[in-house]
Amino acid sequence: MAGSSNNIDTGALYFGAINPTVTGQEVDNDSYIVTSDGTPTGTPISFWKFDEETLTWVQVPSGGTTCPAPMTRVELITLRNASGLDPQCHYVVTDPASNGTLQLQRVILHALDANTLSMCYLKTAHDNVAWRGVYNIDDNLVYEVYDNRNNRLSHNNTVISFPYNTANVYNNDISNTTITYIGGTLYNNVIHNCQQLVVGGTNFEWNQINGASNINITGGIFNVNKIETDANVIKAPY
């Protein structure tokens, strides 16, 4: 079985070239998509959900060959606006905007009814497993990401500037903050509405920041601080 997406408040998403088998690691509502090459970029063939009560994978009716092939964003918008969506199908957008450092490649959405799409799994260049997120198909922007290092990122300015798939950057909850990451450790921070965060070659850990702050930390250690509003913090190397 292929790897899964980050599992926060929802089942994981798996991909494979053959039908799923039970491994003992599944949880209720995990999803599994069989594609032509076993990867998120392959053509969907069949769709499965894990049922925790029966401990089995259950195929979703009308998935696979009766569902549309991957399509462009404009094609899917046109289909939605014409009330042509099938609520038993997933839809794969092949040409989303890259959204900065996210390096978005494909988006997987599900139809709730004939003209409503739900949110969403994101295929990026950083991982061979799709991540959960929020994608607005109309403005072609991603507004929320749960990545493979337990970072939760909200607002597009954070999504497009975050240093994804970096070993020393994990367990952060960051929203509405533009980030410039040069190096160092960025770990276990809660940062909301910071106008600019610059982290370079330092340990930036266990901080709580909220408000119109500009934080520029390029040396030393900046740990376990609480900043509420209207702050300019500059810390240069020793």
DOROKE-519630 format. One line per 5 residues: number of its first residue (from 0); their letters; for each residue x, z, y of N, C-alpha, C. Coordinates in Angstrom, 3 decimals, always signed. Layout:
% residues N
NUM> a> X Z Y X Z Y X Z Y | ... $
This chain:
% residues 238
0> magss> +0.848 +0.000 -1.189 +0.000 +0.000 +0.000 +0.879 +0.000 +1.233 | +0.502 -0.787 +2.252 +1.273 -0.807 +3.488 +1.111 +0.494 +4.230 | +1.920 +0.705 +5.280 +1.843 +1.919 +6.069 +0.552 +1.998 +6.846 | +0.299 +3.164 +7.445 -0.943 +3.384 +8.169 -0.658 +3.574 +9.638 | -1.699 +3.410 +10.447 -1.594 +3.723 +11.863 -1.658 +5.223 +12.054 $
5> nnidt> -1.292 +5.679 +13.288 -1.333 +7.105 +13.599 -2.748 +7.635 +13.430 | -2.903 +8.758 +12.730 -4.218 +9.253 +12.351 -4.614 +10.410 +13.256 | -5.284 +10.118 +14.394 -5.747 +11.133 +15.319 -7.249 +10.962 +15.473 | -8.042 +11.895 +14.983 -9.483 +11.908 +15.110 -10.159 +10.720 +14.436 | -9.464 +9.962 +13.615 -10.070 +8.822 +12.951 -9.265 +8.510 +11.721 $
10> galyf> -9.858 +7.686 +10.793 -9.101 +7.267 +9.633 -7.975 +6.327 +10.003 | -7.017 +6.205 +9.099 -5.892 +5.304 +9.310 -6.288 +3.879 +8.937 | -5.495 +2.927 +9.396 -5.724 +1.521 +9.084 -4.548 +1.000 +8.275 | -4.829 +0.430 +7.089 -3.811 -0.122 +6.208 -3.987 -1.627 +6.073 | -2.879 -2.287 +5.733 -2.926 -3.722 +5.440 -2.232 -3.967 +4.101 $
15> gainp> -2.648 -5.004 +3.394 -2.000 -5.366 +2.148 -2.429 -6.753 +1.706 | -1.703 -7.288 +0.734 -2.007 -8.623 +0.225 -2.957 -8.582 -0.968 | -3.160 -7.382 -1.552 -4.059 -7.227 -2.695 -5.050 -6.117 -2.392 | -6.100 -6.017 -3.199 -7.105 -4.990 -2.985 -6.492 -3.599 -3.099 | -7.016 -2.623 -2.350 -6.402 -1.289 -2.314 -6.591 -0.521 -3.621 $
20> tvtgq> -5.637 +0.352 -3.910 -5.747 +1.296 -5.021 -5.575 +2.702 -4.469 | -6.133 +3.663 -5.142 -6.088 +5.048 -4.669 -4.705 +5.627 -4.920 | -4.097 +6.218 -3.872 -2.774 +6.827 -3.981 -2.813 +8.347 -3.891 | -3.953 +8.892 -3.453 -4.045 +10.335 -3.255 -3.734 +10.769 -1.835 | -3.315 +9.818 -0.979 -2.990 +10.139 +0.407 -4.124 +9.786 +1.365 $
25> evdnd> -5.188 +9.175 +0.859 -6.245 +8.696 +1.723 -7.108 +9.855 +2.242 | -7.768 +9.609 +3.381 -8.780 +10.523 +3.902 -10.030 +9.712 +4.199 | -11.136 +10.415 +4.409 -12.418 +9.747 +4.622 -12.342 +8.786 +5.807 | -12.922 +7.608 +5.612 -13.000 +6.560 +6.629 -11.685 +5.855 +6.904 | -10.658 +6.051 +6.086 -9.507 +5.156 +6.165 -9.992 +3.721 +5.962 $
30> syivt> -9.350 +2.786 +6.632 -9.701 +1.373 +6.518 -8.556 +0.604 +5.885 | -8.892 -0.450 +5.172 -7.885 -1.297 +4.518 -8.323 -2.745 +4.675 | -7.416 -3.564 +5.191 -7.711 -4.981 +5.371 -6.762 -5.786 +4.493 | -7.323 -6.592 +3.590 -6.525 -7.527 +2.815 -6.353 -8.794 +3.650 | -5.092 -9.185 +3.884 -4.820 -10.391 +4.656 -4.029 -11.379 +3.800 $
35> sdgtp> -3.899 -12.571 +4.316 -3.270 -13.645 +3.544 -1.827 -13.363 +3.187 | -1.127 -12.582 +4.034 +0.277 -12.271 +3.752 +0.562 -10.775 +3.694 | -0.481 -9.956 +3.723 -0.303 -8.507 +3.634 +0.110 -7.834 +4.915 | +0.115 -8.561 +6.038 +0.516 -7.997 +7.320 -0.642 -8.059 +8.301 | -0.570 -7.298 +9.422 -1.651 -7.344 +10.418 -1.839 -8.713 +11.055 $
40> tgtpi> -0.836 -9.570 +10.991 -0.946 -10.885 +11.622 -1.501 -11.949 +10.688 | -1.691 -11.607 +9.419 -2.245 -12.563 +8.474 -3.743 -12.760 +8.655 | -4.286 -13.772 +7.993 -5.724 -14.041 +8.067 -6.497 -13.016 +7.240 | -7.471 -12.317 +7.837 -8.251 -11.334 +7.075 -9.022 -11.973 +5.928 | -8.993 -11.307 +4.764 -9.688 -11.810 +3.576 -10.817 -10.873 +3.164 $
45> sfwkf> -10.538 -9.562 +3.114 -11.592 -8.603 +2.783 -11.320 -7.284 +3.486 | -12.377 -6.485 +3.644 -12.310 -5.240 +4.401 -12.841 -4.092 +3.541 | -12.157 -2.936 +3.591 -12.480 -1.813 +2.728 -12.499 -0.519 +3.537 | -13.323 +0.441 +3.094 -13.361 +1.796 +3.635 -13.175 +2.790 +2.489 | -12.453 +3.901 +2.775 -12.270 +4.926 +1.747 -13.387 +5.949 +1.852 $
50> deetl> -14.026 +6.219 +0.702 -15.118 +7.200 +0.617 -14.570 +8.477 -0.012 | -14.444 +9.541 +0.808 -13.846 +10.786 +0.332 -14.722 +11.475 -0.708 | -16.027 +11.225 -0.646 -16.937 +11.884 -1.592 -16.731 +11.354 -3.011 | -16.547 +10.049 -3.133 -16.351 +9.452 -4.461 -14.889 +9.185 -4.770 | -14.014 +9.394 -3.750 -12.573 +9.153 -3.896 -12.286 +7.724 -4.362 $
55> twvqv> -12.992 +6.784 -3.727 -12.797 +5.379 -4.064 -12.763 +4.554 -2.784 | -12.125 +3.375 -2.900 -12.200 +2.369 -1.836 -13.469 +1.547 -2.036 | -14.232 +1.361 -0.974 -15.488 +0.617 -1.034 -15.367 -0.605 -0.137 | -15.645 -1.779 -0.700 -15.553 -2.996 +0.091 -16.706 -3.068 +1.084 | -16.378 -3.431 +2.345 -17.393 -3.575 +3.380 -18.125 -4.893 +3.157 $
60> psggt> -19.465 -4.879 +3.075 -20.200 -6.127 +2.806 -19.932 -7.188 +3.861 | -19.910 -8.409 +3.423 -19.783 -9.587 +4.290 -18.443 -9.656 +4.999 | -17.456 -8.835 +4.585 -16.131 -8.952 +5.165 -15.416 -10.166 +4.620 | -14.253 -10.434 +5.205 -13.378 -11.449 +4.626 -13.821 -12.866 +4.908 | -14.064 -13.649 +3.832 -14.205 -15.095 +3.963 -15.400 -15.502 +4.807 $
65> tcpap> -16.423 -14.661 +4.939 -17.571 -15.029 +5.764 -17.361 -14.638 +7.215 | -16.330 -13.897 +7.532 -16.040 -13.505 +8.901 -15.123 -14.527 +9.563 | -15.169 -14.625 +10.880 -14.365 -15.631 +11.573 -12.864 -15.379 +11.410 | -12.115 -16.455 +11.468 -10.654 -16.364 +11.491 -10.211 -15.792 +12.835 | -8.963 -15.291 +12.933 -8.447 -14.839 +14.230 -8.650 -15.898 +15.304 $
70> mtrve> -8.903 -15.453 +16.524 -9.234 -16.374 +17.610 -8.626 -15.888 +18.913 | -8.653 -16.732 +19.926 -8.136 -16.357 +21.236 -9.106 -15.401 +21.921 | -8.607 -14.745 +22.946 -9.438 -13.814 +23.713 -10.634 -14.541 +24.328 | -10.383 -15.697 +24.908 -11.471 -16.447 +25.549 -12.520 -16.854 +24.522 | -12.088 -17.252 +23.342 -13.036 -17.637 +22.295 -13.911 -16.451 +21.881 $
75> litlr> -13.317 -15.267 +21.780 -14.102 -14.094 +21.382 -15.047 -13.660 +22.498 | -14.603 -13.733 +23.744 -15.494 -13.414 +24.862 -16.691 -14.363 +24.865 | -16.423 -15.643 +24.636 -17.503 -16.627 +24.594 -18.489 -16.321 +23.472 | -17.950 -15.948 +22.286 -18.798 -15.606 +21.159 -19.637 -14.370 +21.462 | -19.033 -13.367 +22.060 -19.760 -12.144 +22.429 -20.854 -12.435 +23.445 $
80> nasgl> -20.507 -13.202 +24.477 -21.485 -13.483 +25.539 -22.666 -14.313 +25.035 | -22.445 -15.038 +23.937 -23.522 -15.819 +23.328 -24.278 -15.020 +22.274 | -23.984 -13.688 +22.187 -24.615 -12.813 +21.182 -24.385 -13.339 +19.777 | -23.142 -13.798 +19.524 -22.819 -14.376 +18.235 -21.972 -13.505 +17.334 | -21.793 -12.236 +17.675 -20.979 -11.347 +16.848 -21.741 -10.891 +15.613 $
85> dpqch> -21.008 -10.680 +14.530 -21.575 -10.146 +13.287 -21.153 -8.686 +13.166 | -22.072 -7.727 +13.170 -21.697 -6.311 +13.118 -21.034 -5.890 +11.821 | -20.916 -6.773 +10.845 -20.195 -6.459 +9.612 -18.781 -7.039 +9.612 | -18.345 -7.551 +10.754 -17.046 -8.229 +10.806 -16.077 -7.566 +11.779 | -14.800 -7.656 +11.420 -13.716 -7.401 +12.361 -13.365 -8.701 +13.063 $
90> yvvtd> -12.802 -8.574 +14.270 -12.364 -9.735 +15.034 -10.928 -9.509 +15.493 | -10.097 -10.530 +15.329 -8.679 -10.440 +15.680 -8.408 -11.344 +16.873 | -7.928 -10.742 +17.972 -7.532 -11.493 +19.170 -6.065 -11.855 +19.034 | -5.769 -13.141 +19.117 -4.408 -13.615 +18.836 -3.511 -13.688 +20.067 | -4.076 -13.630 +21.265 -3.271 -13.869 +22.466 -3.509 -12.849 +23.570 $
95> pasng> -3.521 -11.541 +23.269 -3.697 -10.563 +24.342 -2.481 -10.553 +25.264 | -2.656 -10.089 +26.493 -1.517 -9.874 +27.387 -0.579 -8.856 +26.766 | +0.716 -9.008 +27.008 +1.699 -8.134 +26.361 +1.619 -6.699 +26.845 | +1.063 -6.469 +28.046 +0.926 -5.124 +28.610 +2.268 -4.401 +28.686 | +3.229 -5.044 +29.321 +4.509 -4.421 +29.625 +5.284 -3.996 +28.400 $
100> tlqlq> +5.773 -2.762 +28.422 +6.609 -2.259 +27.334 +5.852 -2.089 +26.020 | +4.524 -2.154 +26.048 +3.748 -2.060 +24.810 +4.031 -3.256 +23.900 | +4.321 -4.408 +24.490 +4.601 -5.638 +23.738 +3.487 -5.933 +22.729 | +2.278 -5.970 +23.251 +1.094 -6.192 +22.419 +1.086 -7.615 +21.876 | +0.796 -7.750 +20.581 +0.772 -9.058 +19.934 -0.625 -9.479 +19.486 $
105> rvilh> -1.377 -8.563 +18.886 -2.733 -8.838 +18.446 -3.598 -7.596 +18.610 | -4.910 -7.829 +18.698 -5.869 -6.731 +18.811 -6.942 -6.935 +17.746 | -7.265 -5.871 +17.028 -8.329 -5.907 +16.025 -9.500 -5.072 +16.541 | -10.661 -5.705 +16.670 -11.867 -5.027 +17.126 -12.963 -5.188 +16.081 | -13.985 -4.355 +16.172 -15.133 -4.463 +15.267 -16.391 -4.646 +16.099 $
110> aldan> -17.311 -5.445 +15.605 -18.580 -5.657 +16.286 -19.570 -4.555 +15.926 | -20.207 -3.981 +16.949 -21.265 -2.993 +16.717 -22.635 -3.641 +16.648 | -22.803 -4.715 +17.417 -24.015 -5.522 +17.340 -23.654 -6.925 +17.809 | -24.633 -7.725 +18.108 -24.376 -9.146 +18.382 -23.565 -9.385 +19.650 | -23.541 -8.412 +20.575 -22.791 -8.624 +21.815 -21.979 -7.412 +22.257 $
115> tlsmc> -21.614 -6.538 +21.310 -20.837 -5.346 +21.636 -19.649 -5.209 +20.703 | -18.453 -5.036 +21.284 -17.223 -4.820 +20.525 -16.770 -3.382 +20.676 | -16.263 -2.802 +19.603 -15.763 -1.431 +19.646 -14.246 -1.438 +19.791 | -13.688 -0.299 +20.089 -12.246 -0.130 +20.217 -11.691 +0.464 +18.934 | -10.550 +0.130 +18.543 -9.694 -1.023 +18.530 -8.380 -0.596 +17.882 $
120> ylkta> -7.690 -1.522 +17.229 -6.332 -1.310 +16.737 -5.404 -2.330 +17.394 | -4.186 -1.893 +17.698 -3.230 -2.689 +18.456 -2.015 -3.005 +17.605 | -1.744 -4.286 +17.425 -0.524 -4.715 +16.751 +0.530 -4.995 +17.810 | +1.650 -4.266 +17.745 +2.716 -4.408 +18.727 +4.004 -4.856 +18.050 | +4.991 -5.169 +18.882 +6.302 -5.561 +18.361 +7.103 -4.362 +17.871 $
125> hdnva> +6.614 -3.146 +18.088 +7.386 -1.938 +17.778 +7.205 -1.447 +16.350 | +6.191 -1.940 +15.638 +5.828 -1.338 +14.361 +5.127 -2.392 +13.507 | +5.216 -2.256 +12.184 +4.468 -3.149 +11.303 +3.133 -2.544 +10.899 | +2.718 -1.518 +11.630 +1.416 -0.874 +11.441 +0.701 -0.870 +12.790 | -0.580 -1.209 +12.795 -1.350 -1.221 +14.037 -1.624 +0.207 +14.514 $
130> wrgvy> -1.678 +0.376 +15.829 -1.945 +1.675 +16.451 -3.368 +1.704 +16.999 | -3.941 +2.896 +17.055 -5.267 +3.045 +17.653 -5.155 +3.022 +19.175 | -6.134 +2.443 +19.833 -6.080 +2.385 +21.285 -7.387 +1.925 +21.882 | -7.363 +1.728 +23.195 -8.515 +1.226 +23.941 -8.078 -0.028 +24.692 | -8.703 -1.143 +24.347 -8.387 -2.443 +24.947 -9.634 -2.997 +25.595 $
135> niddn> -9.533 -3.401 +26.862 -10.648 -4.035 +27.548 -10.453 -5.538 +27.477 | -11.261 -6.193 +26.663 -11.081 -7.618 +26.438 -11.346 -8.434 +27.704 | -12.167 -7.907 +28.605 -12.510 -8.667 +29.806 -11.367 -8.726 +30.814 | -10.659 -7.622 +31.020 -9.524 -7.667 +31.951 -8.179 -7.766 +31.245 | -8.206 -7.792 +29.885 -6.998 -8.037 +29.085 -5.965 -6.920 +29.246 $
140> lvyev> -6.438 -5.704 +29.462 -5.540 -4.571 +29.650 -5.811 -3.495 +28.598 | -4.751 -2.763 +28.243 -4.853 -1.617 +27.336 -4.866 -0.346 +28.183 | -5.824 +0.527 +27.909 -5.982 +1.740 +28.708 -5.643 +3.015 +27.954 | -5.458 +2.924 +26.653 -5.097 +4.126 +25.894 -4.384 +3.699 +24.619 | -3.349 +4.474 +24.255 -2.569 +4.195 +23.049 -2.247 +5.505 +22.353 $
145> ydnrn> -2.401 +5.518 +21.029 -1.862 +6.574 +20.176 -0.773 +5.915 +19.334 | +0.493 +6.232 +19.601 +1.567 +5.464 +18.969 +2.060 +6.127 +17.684 | +3.158 +5.605 +17.130 +3.663 +6.064 +15.841 +4.568 +7.283 +15.948 | +4.722 +7.842 +17.158 +5.530 +9.050 +17.347 +4.707 +10.171 +17.989 | +3.397 +10.108 +17.760 +2.459 +11.149 +18.198 +2.419 +11.296 +19.717 $
150> nrlsh> +2.601 +10.189 +20.427 +2.388 +10.176 +21.870 +0.990 +9.652 +22.165 | +0.296 +10.333 +23.073 -0.998 +9.862 +23.543 -0.833 +9.422 +24.991 | -1.163 +8.180 +25.269 -0.906 +7.584 +26.576 -2.197 +7.023 +27.133 | -2.516 +7.394 +28.382 -3.763 +6.964 +29.007 -3.486 +6.346 +30.367 | -4.313 +5.395 +30.765 -4.227 +4.603 +31.990 -3.168 +3.508 +31.816 $
155> nntvi> -3.473 +2.356 +32.362 -2.615 +1.201 +32.107 -1.221 +1.347 +32.693 | -1.075 +2.063 +33.833 +0.269 +2.217 +34.402 +1.196 +3.001 +33.478 | +0.649 +3.908 +32.683 +1.442 +4.625 +31.683 +1.702 +3.744 +30.464 | +0.659 +3.063 +30.002 +0.774 +2.216 +28.810 +1.845 +1.152 +28.978 | +1.949 +0.547 +30.163 +2.862 -0.584 +30.357 +4.291 -0.151 +30.688 $
160> sfpyn> +4.537 +1.157 +30.863 +5.877 +1.606 +31.255 +6.507 +2.605 +30.286 | +5.774 +2.993 +29.230 +6.256 +4.020 +28.311 +7.350 +3.463 +27.386 | +8.378 +4.280 +27.059 +9.453 +3.828 +26.156 +9.084 +4.005 +24.680 | +8.335 +3.062 +24.134 +7.845 +3.163 +22.760 +8.986 +3.094 +21.745 | +8.712 +3.717 +20.586 +9.597 +3.616 +19.423 +11.009 +4.069 +19.740 $
165> tanvy> +11.100 +5.122 +20.553 +12.392 +5.710 +20.917 +12.527 +7.048 +20.202 | +13.633 +7.251 +19.513 +13.778 +8.402 +18.614 +13.570 +9.733 +19.320 | +14.024 +9.873 +20.555 +13.957 +11.148 +21.262 +12.734 +11.271 +22.168 | +11.747 +10.413 +21.962 +10.541 +10.437 +22.789 +9.326 +10.586 +21.880 | +8.737 +11.789 +21.849 +7.637 +12.019 +20.914 +6.820 +13.231 +21.338 $
170> nndis> +5.578 +13.318 +20.799 +4.661 +14.450 +21.026 +4.325 +14.661 +22.496 | +4.170 +13.578 +23.269 +3.813 +13.697 +24.679 +2.364 +13.273 +24.913 | +1.732 +13.917 +25.881 +0.404 +13.533 +26.351 +0.556 +13.162 +27.823 | +0.544 +11.864 +28.118 +0.858 +11.387 +29.467 -0.240 +10.451 +29.932 | -0.724 +10.672 +31.158 -1.760 +9.800 +31.703 -1.494 +9.522 +33.177 $
175> nttit> -1.875 +8.325 +33.602 -1.820 +7.906 +34.998 -0.471 +8.219 +35.639 | +0.593 +7.873 +34.933 +1.958 +8.160 +35.377 +2.839 +6.948 +35.099 | +3.533 +6.471 +36.116 +4.489 +5.387 +35.933 +5.828 +5.978 +35.511 | +6.396 +5.467 +34.416 +7.574 +6.075 +33.793 +8.763 +5.129 +33.869 | +9.897 +5.691 +34.284 +11.181 +4.997 +34.174 +12.052 +5.832 +33.251 $
180> yiggt> +12.298 +5.316 +32.053 +13.084 +6.056 +31.069 +14.449 +5.394 +30.938 | +15.501 +6.174 +31.243 +16.871 +5.684 +31.152 +17.532 +6.192 +29.880 | +17.223 +7.416 +29.497 +17.771 +8.001 +28.285 +17.451 +9.482 +28.230 | +17.869 +10.126 +27.141 +17.627 +11.553 +26.979 +16.420 +11.838 +26.109 | +15.977 +13.095 +26.130 +14.878 +13.569 +25.297 +13.634 +13.770 +26.147 $
185> lynnv> +12.535 +13.176 +25.712 +11.234 +13.346 +26.363 +10.276 +13.820 +25.276 | +9.979 +15.131 +25.267 +9.337 +15.747 +24.100 +8.351 +16.819 +24.516 | +7.151 +16.761 +23.955 +6.168 +17.842 +24.047 +5.753 +18.158 +25.481 | +5.616 +17.125 +26.301 +5.194 +17.303 +27.683 +3.737 +16.910 +27.858 | +3.061 +17.586 +28.786 +1.723 +17.197 +29.218 +1.845 +16.805 +30.684 $
190> ihncq> +1.675 +15.512 +30.964 +1.924 +14.987 +32.308 +0.724 +14.146 +32.718 | +0.027 +14.579 +33.771 -1.143 +13.865 +34.257 -0.990 +13.587 +35.749 | -1.247 +12.341 +36.150 -1.331 +11.954 +37.554 -0.035 +12.169 +38.328 | +1.080 +11.986 +37.646 +2.384 +12.040 +38.310 +2.673 +10.637 +38.848 | +2.944 +10.517 +40.138 +3.109 +9.191 +40.731 +4.288 +8.446 +40.136 $
195> qlvvg> +5.374 +9.159 +39.882 +6.567 +8.526 +39.327 +7.349 +9.553 +38.523 | +7.714 +9.191 +37.281 +8.544 +10.053 +36.443 +9.779 +9.265 +36.033 | +10.953 +9.767 +36.407 +12.222 +9.153 +36.037 +12.973 +10.139 +35.160 | +13.294 +9.719 +33.936 +14.033 +10.567 +32.999 +15.284 +9.817 +32.578 | +16.456 +10.408 +32.876 +17.700 +9.727 +32.537 +18.753 +10.678 +32.025 $
200> gtnfe> +19.052 +10.596 +30.733 +20.149 +11.351 +30.155 +19.983 +12.850 +30.218 | +18.771 +13.356 +30.055 +18.520 +14.785 +30.168 +17.583 +15.233 +29.058 | +17.404 +16.542 +28.924 +16.383 +17.104 +28.044 +15.169 +17.448 +28.899 | +14.095 +16.699 +28.742 +12.870 +16.893 +29.509 +11.794 +17.288 +28.516 | +11.575 +18.619 +28.359 +10.770 +19.127 +27.251 +9.841 +20.252 +27.696 $
205> wnqin> +8.648 +20.311 +27.076 +7.694 +21.409 +27.225 +7.290 +21.650 +28.689 | +7.197 +20.583 +29.459 +6.774 +20.697 +30.846 +5.295 +20.345 +30.995 | +4.656 +20.975 +31.967 +3.270 +20.677 +32.298 +3.221 +20.248 +33.755 | +2.850 +18.987 +33.986 +2.880 +18.425 +35.324 +1.535 +17.798 +35.622 | +0.969 +18.147 +36.777 -0.333 +17.607 +37.150 -0.409 +17.504 +38.662 $
210> gasni> -0.664 +16.319 +39.157 -0.818 +16.157 +40.598 +0.098 +15.089 +41.143 | +0.086 +14.937 +42.449 +0.814 +13.865 +43.129 +2.296 +14.199 +43.200 | +2.950 +14.167 +42.048 +4.350 +14.569 +41.955 +5.243 +13.346 +41.780 | +6.465 +13.452 +42.279 +7.520 +12.496 +42.001 +8.662 +13.273 +41.350 | +8.934 +12.973 +40.076 +9.929 +13.708 +39.306 +11.074 +12.759 +38.961 $
215> nitgg> +12.278 +13.118 +39.379 +13.454 +12.304 +39.104 +14.522 +13.212 +38.507 | +14.659 +13.174 +37.184 +15.581 +14.048 +36.472 +16.622 +13.175 +35.774 | +17.838 +13.195 +36.261 +18.883 +12.313 +35.716 +20.080 +13.087 +35.179 | +19.916 +14.371 +34.958 +21.012 +15.130 +34.375 +20.613 +16.561 +34.099 | +21.351 +17.230 +33.209 +21.084 +18.625 +32.901 +19.871 +18.789 +32.017 $
220> ifnvn> +19.177 +19.922 +32.166 +18.030 +20.273 +31.332 +16.858 +20.614 +32.241 | +15.682 +20.065 +31.911 +14.465 +20.364 +32.669 +13.389 +20.712 +31.663 | +13.271 +21.998 +31.348 +12.406 +22.455 +30.262 +11.461 +23.557 +30.742 | +10.259 +23.583 +30.171 +9.275 +24.662 +30.316 +8.974 +24.944 +31.788 | +8.659 +23.883 +32.530 +8.256 +24.017 +33.926 +6.790 +23.641 +34.088 $
225> kietd> +6.148 +24.228 +35.101 +4.761 +23.909 +35.418 +4.685 +23.499 +36.886 | +4.253 +22.273 +37.117 +4.154 +21.735 +38.468 +2.727 +21.271 +38.668 | +2.049 +21.821 +39.686 +0.627 +21.571 +39.851 +0.324 +20.390 +40.762 | +0.959 +20.309 +41.953 +0.577 +19.244 +42.868 +1.596 +19.100 +43.986 | +1.631 +17.903 +44.588 +2.396 +17.631 +45.820 +3.843 +18.098 +45.717 $
230> anvik> +4.536 +17.674 +44.672 +5.921 +18.131 +44.464 +6.847 +16.923 +44.398 | +8.022 +17.059 +44.994 +9.117 +16.122 +44.824 +10.259 +16.884 +44.154 | +10.590 +16.502 +42.938 +11.642 +17.203 +42.197 +12.737 +16.194 +41.855 | +13.955 +16.490 +42.328 +15.105 +15.640 +42.043 +16.192 +16.525 +41.444 | +16.675 +16.151 +40.273 +17.758 +16.905 +39.629 +18.808 +15.908 +39.183 $
235> apy> +19.964 +15.956 +39.812 +21.049 +15.033 +39.526 +21.985 +15.657 +38.490 | +22.864 +14.832 +37.872 +23.832 +15.381 +36.921 +24.702 +16.466 +37.546 | +25.156 +17.402 +36.679 +26.038 +18.440 +37.162 +27.348 +17.828 +37.637 $
